[in-house]
């Protein structure tokens, strides 16, 4: 066991969380309590922001005041992240999607725009396909790992050739619900167990303490991806063929690492092409925007660019 075994999570709020600019609230779905924050006027169109893996709602904190000029903004912690409930053995895309269906009904209560980053983009895609009729106006998918986060995708590299090894290390050294907590062992092993680019993503060089976002993250999330459990009941190609609302798909930096053959980025060009094919083939409208010089989180790296991109696209539906 490491020095952080069992230290972080909703059971230990003083060790886990920090204060933010927006008040936080809880919504009980019946199985989980979802933590969220709200800003903007209720007479504006509703917007739901869905963070990526290891990102709490406050990953959107810098962009929320800009979006609030146009929307009634809701940013949520998914189960297993932030102040929301931990659910051992139940981290699946279907479960997360159904959490958000309940949130849309119980908190927002009217048709909404949705936007999700990375794994949150997968949840946004799930809602695009499977939400109740009328819940979703249109959906933004911010650099989601379509196919590349599956263990046996129908196209392109699997998770083992992308970010999966880092998730595996989180599972090994930190443990489900931080039950292992060996942060020192994790930091020491990064140069040995990861490719150079993966080690760069890990962002632990010279880091003695876990980053705030990881303190709020249940590492069992990552394990659900590398075991295939997360998408086992919801293959990406099936989900994408069922999309029913207009979509904005932003595709950020990506390349194939020459030394390891791994995918650096969330989604390869071949995989993005299949996304477009499946969505349009199912009859939905998809707007594809390529940002090859932008990092994984546009809303984090360049809030103004994200807002301009999102508002320009969404204004088609709000006029």
C-alpha positions as CSV (number, residue, x, y, z in Angstrom):
1,X,0.0,0.0,0.0
2,X,1.1,3.6,-0.7
3,X,0.9,6.6,1.4
4,X,-2.3,7.7,-0.3
5,X,-4.2,4.4,0.2
6,X,-7.9,5.3,0.7
7,X,-7.1,9.0,1.2
8,X,-9.1,10.5,-1.7
9,X,-12.8,10.4,-2.6
10,X,-16.2,11.7,-1.4
11,X,-15.7,10.0,1.9
12,X,-12.7,12.4,2.6
13,X,-13.8,15.8,1.3
14,X,-11.2,17.8,3.2
15,X,-8.3,15.9,1.7
16,X,-9.9,15.6,-1.8
17,X,-11.5,18.9,-2.8
18,X,-10.8,22.6,-3.1
19,X,-13.2,25.6,-3.3
20,X,-14.3,27.0,-6.7
21,X,-15.9,30.2,-8.1
22,X,-19.3,28.5,-8.6
23,X,-21.6,26.9,-6.0
24,X,-21.8,23.2,-6.2
25,X,-25.1,21.2,-5.9
26,X,-26.1,17.5,-5.8
27,X,-28.7,15.7,-7.8
28,X,-29.8,12.2,-6.8
29,X,-30.6,9.9,-9.8
30,X,-31.6,7.0,-7.6
31,X,-28.3,5.2,-7.8
32,X,-25.8,8.1,-7.7
33,X,-25.5,11.7,-6.6
34,X,-24.2,13.9,-9.4
35,X,-22.4,17.0,-8.4
36,X,-22.8,20.0,-10.7
37,X,-22.5,23.8,-11.0
38,X,-24.7,26.3,-12.8
39,X,-24.2,29.8,-14.3
40,X,-26.0,32.1,-16.7
41,X,-29.6,33.2,-17.0
42,X,-32.5,30.7,-17.2
43,X,-34.0,32.5,-20.1
44,X,-31.0,31.5,-22.3
45,X,-30.8,28.2,-24.1
46,X,-29.8,25.3,-21.8
47,X,-26.3,23.8,-22.1
48,X,-24.9,20.7,-20.4
49,X,-21.1,20.4,-20.2
50,X,-19.6,16.9,-19.7
51,X,-16.0,16.6,-18.6
52,X,-13.4,14.2,-19.9
53,X,-11.9,11.3,-18.0
54,X,-10.0,12.5,-14.9
55,X,-11.6,16.0,-15.4
56,X,-14.1,17.3,-12.9
57,X,-16.7,19.9,-13.8
58,X,-14.3,22.7,-12.9
59,X,-12.2,21.8,-15.9
60,X,-14.8,24.1,-17.6
61,X,-14.5,26.9,-15.0
62,X,-12.5,29.3,-17.3
63,X,-14.9,28.9,-20.2
64,X,-18.2,29.0,-18.2
65,X,-18.5,32.8,-17.9
66,X,-17.9,33.2,-21.6
67,X,-20.6,30.6,-22.4
68,X,-22.9,32.2,-19.9
69,X,-23.3,35.2,-22.2
70,X,-25.2,32.8,-24.6
71,X,-26.4,29.9,-22.5
72,X,-27.8,28.7,-19.1
73,X,-24.8,26.6,-18.4
74,X,-24.7,23.3,-16.4
75,X,-21.4,21.5,-15.8
76,X,-21.6,18.1,-14.2
77,X,-19.2,15.6,-12.5
78,X,-19.8,12.1,-13.9
79,X,-20.1,9.2,-11.6
80,X,-16.6,8.3,-10.2
81,X,-15.3,11.8,-10.7
82,X,-15.3,15.0,-8.7
83,X,-17.8,15.0,-5.9
84,X,-20.2,12.5,-7.6
85,X,-20.7,9.0,-6.2
86,X,-18.1,6.2,-6.8
87,X,-19.7,3.1,-8.2
88,X,-17.4,0.0,-8.2
89,X,-17.9,-2.4,-11.1
90,X,-20.5,-0.1,-12.7
91,X,-18.4,2.3,-14.9
92,X,-20.0,1.8,-18.3
93,X,-21.0,4.2,-21.1
94,X,-24.6,3.0,-20.8
95,X,-24.8,3.7,-17.1
96,X,-23.2,7.2,-17.5
97,X,-25.5,8.0,-20.4
98,X,-28.5,7.1,-18.3
99,X,-27.3,9.2,-15.4
100,X,-27.3,12.1,-17.8
101,X,-30.8,11.3,-19.1
102,X,-32.0,11.6,-15.5
103,X,-30.0,14.8,-15.0
104,X,-31.5,16.4,-18.2
105,X,-35.0,15.5,-16.9
106,X,-34.5,16.3,-13.2
107,X,-32.2,19.4,-13.3
108,X,-32.4,21.1,-16.7
109,X,-36.0,20.1,-17.5
110,X,-36.1,21.3,-21.1
111,X,-34.3,20.7,-24.4
112,X,-30.6,21.4,-24.1
113,X,-27.4,21.6,-26.1
114,X,-24.7,19.2,-24.9
115,X,-21.0,19.3,-25.2
116,X,-18.5,16.8,-23.9
117,X,-14.7,16.4,-24.0
118,X,-12.9,13.1,-24.6
119,X,-14.8,10.4,-22.6
120,X,-17.4,13.1,-22.0
121,X,-17.6,13.3,-25.8
122,X,-18.4,9.6,-25.9
123,X,-21.2,10.4,-23.3
124,X,-22.3,13.3,-25.6
125,X,-22.4,10.9,-28.5
126,X,-24.4,8.4,-26.4
127,X,-27.0,11.1,-25.6
128,X,-27.0,12.0,-29.3
129,X,-28.1,8.4,-30.1
130,X,-30.1,7.3,-27.0
131,X,-31.5,10.2,-25.0
132,X,-35.2,10.6,-24.8
133,X,-36.9,12.3,-27.8
134,X,-36.7,16.1,-27.4
135,X,-34.0,16.1,-24.6
136,X,-31.1,17.1,-26.9
137,X,-31.2,20.0,-29.4
138,X,-27.7,19.3,-30.8
139,X,-24.4,17.9,-29.5
140,X,-20.8,18.9,-29.6
141,X,-18.2,16.1,-29.4
142,X,-14.9,17.7,-28.4
143,X,-12.0,15.5,-29.5
144,X,-13.6,12.2,-28.4
145,X,-11.6,8.8,-28.5
146,X,-13.9,7.1,-31.0
147,X,-12.8,3.5,-31.6
148,X,-9.3,4.3,-30.1
149,X,-10.7,3.8,-26.6
150,X,-12.1,0.3,-27.4
151,X,-10.1,-2.9,-27.0
152,X,-11.2,-4.3,-30.4
153,X,-12.4,-1.4,-32.6
154,X,-13.8,-2.0,-36.0
155,X,-11.3,0.5,-37.4
156,X,-7.9,2.0,-36.4
157,X,-5.7,1.4,-33.3
158,X,-7.2,0.1,-30.1
159,X,-6.7,1.5,-26.6
160,X,-3.6,-0.6,-26.0
161,X,-1.9,1.5,-28.8
162,X,-3.1,4.8,-27.5
163,X,-3.5,6.0,-23.9
164,X,-4.4,2.7,-22.4
165,X,-1.0,1.9,-20.8
166,X,-1.4,5.1,-18.7
167,X,-4.8,4.0,-17.5
168,X,-3.3,0.6,-16.7
169,X,-0.7,2.3,-14.5
170,X,-3.4,4.3,-12.7
171,X,-5.3,1.1,-12.0
172,X,-2.1,-0.7,-10.8
173,X,-0.5,1.9,-8.7
174,X,-3.5,3.9,-7.5
175,X,-6.1,1.2,-7.3
176,X,-9.9,1.2,-7.5
177,X,-11.2,4.1,-5.4
178,X,-7.5,4.9,-4.5
179,X,-7.3,1.7,-2.5
180,X,-3.6,1.2,-3.4
181,X,-2.5,4.9,-3.4
182,X,1.2,4.2,-4.4
183,X,1.8,7.6,-6.0
184,X,5.6,7.3,-5.4
185,X,5.7,4.0,-7.1
186,X,3.6,5.3,-10.0
187,X,5.9,8.3,-10.5
188,X,9.0,6.1,-10.4
189,X,7.6,3.6,-12.9
190,X,6.4,6.1,-15.5
191,X,9.7,6.3,-17.4
192,X,10.0,2.5,-17.4
193,X,6.5,1.4,-18.3
194,X,5.3,4.1,-20.7
195,X,6.5,5.3,-24.2
196,X,8.0,8.8,-24.2
197,X,4.9,10.5,-25.4
198,X,2.7,8.6,-22.8
199,X,5.1,9.7,-20.1
200,X,4.7,13.3,-21.2
201,X,0.9,13.0,-21.0
202,X,1.2,11.5,-17.5
203,X,2.7,14.9,-16.4
204,X,4.4,13.6,-13.3
205,X,8.0,14.6,-13.8
206,X,9.2,16.1,-10.5
207,X,5.7,15.7,-9.0
208,X,5.6,14.7,-5.4
209,X,1.9,15.0,-4.9
210,X,-1.1,13.9,-7.0
211,X,-2.6,16.6,-9.2
212,X,-6.0,18.0,-8.0
213,X,-7.9,16.4,-10.9
214,X,-6.5,12.9,-10.0
215,X,-7.4,13.3,-6.4
216,X,-11.0,13.6,-7.5
217,X,-10.9,10.7,-9.9
218,X,-11.6,7.0,-9.3
219,X,-8.9,5.0,-11.1
220,X,-11.4,2.2,-11.7
221,X,-12.6,4.4,-14.6
222,X,-9.4,3.7,-16.4
223,X,-9.5,0.0,-15.7
224,X,-13.0,-0.1,-17.2
225,X,-11.5,1.1,-20.4
226,X,-8.5,-1.2,-20.7
227,X,-10.6,-4.3,-19.8
228,X,-13.2,-3.3,-22.3
229,X,-16.0,-3.1,-19.8
230,X,-16.7,0.5,-20.4
231,X,-18.0,0.1,-23.9
232,X,-18.8,-3.7,-23.9
233,X,-22.6,-3.1,-24.1
234,X,-22.2,0.0,-26.4
235,X,-19.9,-0.6,-29.4
236,X,-19.0,2.8,-30.9
237,X,-19.9,1.8,-34.5
238,X,-23.4,0.8,-33.3
239,X,-23.9,4.0,-31.3
240,X,-22.7,6.3,-34.0
241,X,-25.1,4.7,-36.5
242,X,-28.0,5.6,-34.2
243,X,-27.3,9.4,-33.8
244,X,-30.5,11.4,-34.2
245,X,-29.5,15.1,-33.6
246,X,-27.1,17.6,-35.4
247,X,-23.5,17.1,-34.3
248,X,-20.3,19.2,-34.2
249,X,-17.2,17.0,-34.1
250,X,-14.0,18.8,-33.3
251,X,-10.9,16.8,-34.0
252,X,-7.6,18.0,-32.4
253,X,-3.9,17.1,-32.5
254,X,-3.2,13.6,-33.7
255,X,-0.2,11.6,-35.1
256,X,1.3,8.2,-35.1
257,X,4.4,7.9,-33.0
258,X,7.2,6.5,-35.2
259,X,9.1,4.7,-32.4
260,X,6.2,2.9,-30.8
261,X,3.5,3.0,-33.5
262,X,1.1,4.3,-31.0
263,X,-1.6,6.9,-31.6
264,X,-0.8,10.3,-30.1
265,X,-4.1,12.0,-29.7
266,X,-7.7,10.9,-29.2
267,X,-8.7,9.7,-32.6
268,X,-6.8,8.9,-35.9
269,X,-7.9,10.4,-39.2
270,X,-9.1,7.0,-40.4
271,X,-11.2,6.6,-37.3
272,X,-12.6,10.1,-37.7
273,X,-13.5,9.3,-41.3
274,X,-15.5,6.3,-40.1
275,X,-17.3,8.4,-37.5
276,X,-18.5,10.8,-40.3
277,X,-19.5,7.9,-42.5
278,X,-21.6,6.2,-39.8
279,X,-23.3,9.4,-38.6
280,X,-24.2,10.7,-42.0
281,X,-25.1,7.2,-43.1
282,X,-27.7,7.1,-40.3
283,X,-29.3,10.3,-41.6
284,X,-28.0,12.8,-39.0
285,X,-26.1,16.0,-39.8
286,X,-22.4,16.2,-38.8
287,X,-20.2,19.2,-39.0
288,X,-16.5,18.2,-38.8
289,X,-13.9,20.7,-37.7
290,X,-10.2,19.8,-37.7
291,X,-7.9,21.6,-35.3
292,X,-4.6,19.8,-35.7
293,X,-2.6,22.3,-33.7
294,X,-5.0,22.3,-30.7
295,X,-4.4,20.2,-27.6
296,X,-6.9,17.6,-26.4
297,X,-9.0,20.1,-24.4
298,X,-9.7,23.1,-26.5
299,X,-11.9,24.6,-23.7
300,X,-9.0,24.3,-21.4
301,X,-6.2,25.5,-23.7
302,X,-8.1,28.2,-25.5
303,X,-11.5,29.1,-23.9
304,X,-12.1,31.9,-26.4
305,X,-11.5,29.6,-29.4
306,X,-13.9,27.0,-27.9
307,X,-16.6,29.5,-27.3
308,X,-16.3,31.0,-30.8
309,X,-16.4,27.6,-32.4
310,X,-19.3,26.4,-30.3
311,X,-21.4,29.5,-30.5
312,X,-20.9,29.9,-34.3
313,X,-22.2,26.4,-34.8
314,X,-25.0,26.4,-32.2
315,X,-26.3,29.8,-33.4
316,X,-27.8,28.0,-36.4
317,X,-30.3,26.3,-34.0
318,X,-31.0,29.3,-31.7
319,X,-32.0,32.0,-34.2
